[in-house]
Amino acid sequence: MEQGYLTLNNGVKMPQLGFGTIGQSGDQIVENVAFALNNGYRLIDTANRYGNETEVGEGLKKSGLNREEYFLETKLGPTLYENDQAIDGTLERLKVEYIDLMILHHPVNNYIYAYKMLEKAYRQGKLRAIGLSNFPVEKIQEVLDQCEVVPALMQVECHPYYPAELAKPFCDEKGIALQAWYPLGHGSIDMLKDPVFTALAEKYHKSTAQVILRWHIQMGFAMVPGSRSFGHIKENGEIFDFALTEEEMGKIAQVNRHVPFYQVTPESLQRLATTKCNFE
Ligand SMILES: NC(=O)c1ccc[n+]([C@@H]2O[C@H](COP(=O)([O-])OP(=O)(O)OC[C@H]3O[C@@H](n4cnc5c(N)ncnc54)[C@H](OP(=O)(O)O)[C@@H]3O)[C@@H](O)[C@H]2O)c1
């Protein structure tokens, strides 16, 4: 089955489907990363804050794939935004020579200094692309105004119930690709059992999760669904052998609830700004 790819604004080719690794550690994540890469995935998403980069690196090795065969992305943790060793430390934990995409995880602390660190590592060839996550548009604009390299990608909460409608027009205009976190609504039963998706799942002999992931592909989003189960990991990769019609995409547009599952609050931002990574 042919994967979908996006071309980032610097010409780097990125798979649309990736495997998300939040909340998984130890042998489980070693096995799941290797399994995903051996079952059609070509992108792995992790973060300093997930505390699993060492095991993700082991999973990459275990997959048997050559380095250039997979796209590796990770996120700089906010408590490391002024740590000039943080990017080299990330390369060491992952045991790779370069990272395909490094993202600033949250718009807290000194993110301009952090973005300039990413720019430096990008110019040195340690990072093939750099991006942002969870930045409201006015803070993306601040990065555009104060830094030189236009972010290649924004990672945001995005799914049919909350389809990144604030970020999308801005990012489209600036040439910044969008990548969905919570692409399955964090496993929301409400969304996975929504009658719009159950009807389409029946029509295409697919699961509702596959229909939702197919919607992401056709919206032009990249996405990083997570799962602890080999069955779901495999299933989520089998989305390139069917296509939703324009009318069906229109029906899905109507389930939009305009409200994210994850609520950003001053307290949540404060927590993200101060909670250290497990290796600090
Ligand atoms: N940048 C950020 O701030 C940020 C924030 C959150 C997440 N992320 C990234 O986004 C990734 C995805 O987030 P997420 O894992 O929380 O949410 P998600 O991918 O939307 O949903 C994962 C949930 O859906 C279930 N699931 C997966 N495939 C399924 C299927 N085929 N059928 C039924 N249920 C299925 C999983 O359960 P099972 O384990 O049972 O399959 C799990 O409970 C993370 O791993 C991380 O890489 C980034």
The ligand as an ORCA input file, in Angstrom:
! r2SCAN-3c Opt
* xyz 0 1
  N       2.386     17.980     20.832
  C       1.653     17.687     21.867
  O       1.500     18.491     22.806
  C       1.001     16.348     21.946
  C      -0.005     16.123     22.891
  C      -0.607     14.883     22.927
  C      -0.206     13.889     22.038
  N       0.792     14.131     21.145
  C       1.215     13.083     20.178
  O       0.066     12.574     19.567
  C       0.052     11.166     19.683
  C      -1.361     10.644     19.709
  O      -2.026     11.046     20.881
  P      -2.859     10.017     21.757
  O      -2.239      8.672     21.616
  O      -2.998     10.605     23.105
  O      -4.300     10.087     21.049
  P      -4.945      9.350     19.777
  O      -3.918      8.823     18.857
  O      -5.974     10.279     19.254
  O      -5.736      8.160     20.456
  C      -5.090      7.080     21.090
  C      -6.171      6.282     21.778
  O      -7.008      5.712     20.768
  C      -7.040      4.300     20.922
  N      -6.946      3.707     19.587
  C      -5.903      3.752     18.719
  N      -6.199      3.107     17.590
  C      -7.462      2.626     17.722
  C      -8.303      1.871     16.897
  N      -7.913      1.484     15.691
  N      -9.531      1.552     17.362
  C      -9.936      1.959     18.591
  N      -9.172      2.683     19.433
  C      -7.934      3.013     18.999
  C      -5.844      3.931     21.762
  O      -6.132      2.790     22.532
  P      -5.247      1.423     22.353
  O      -3.937      1.679     23.007
  O      -6.086      0.419     23.070
  O      -5.143      1.152     20.887
  C      -5.662      5.168     22.638
  O      -6.477      5.091     23.772
  C       0.852     10.894     20.954
  O       1.319      9.563     21.028
  C       1.940     11.904     20.818
  O       2.960     11.393     19.966
  C       1.380     15.342     21.078
*
